[in-house]
Amino acid sequence: AAQLGNPEMASQGALHGLRVALLPHHKFPRRCDHLSDETEAASSDQPRPVVMHCYTQKTGEAKEELLKQLGAWSLQEGWEESILKGLKAGALATERLRGAGAGA
C-alpha cells in the first residue's frame, strides 16, 4: 500500500514477508547532475538532500571530488589520524582497567 501522504517515504509495500520502502529522490538522490554546487542547491525550492549516493566512478577519490563540488563533503582533513588517536587512547584505557582489575 502506498504511503504517498508521508513526505519521508515515496511508497512502501510488502510481499511474501519482504517489506520494501522507496525513499523520495529529492532527499536521497542517486542522480546528482541536477545539483551543480552548494550555492544552487541552497537557493533551490527543494530541501537539501539527507543522503547523497551519487552515480560516479567507484573510487574514493572520485566520490570525494564530486561530493566536495556539491558542497556535501563534511569530513575534515586529517580525520583518519583523529580516529586512530581515539582508538589508541580507548585501547590504552581498557588495558589499564584490565590491569587494575587483575591486581585487586
Secondary structure, DSSP 8 states (H G I E B T S, - for coil): ---TT-TT-SEEEEETTEEEEE--TTTS-S--TT---HHHHHHSSS---S-------SSHHHHHHHHHHTT-----TTHHHHHHHHHHHHHHHHHHHHHHHH--
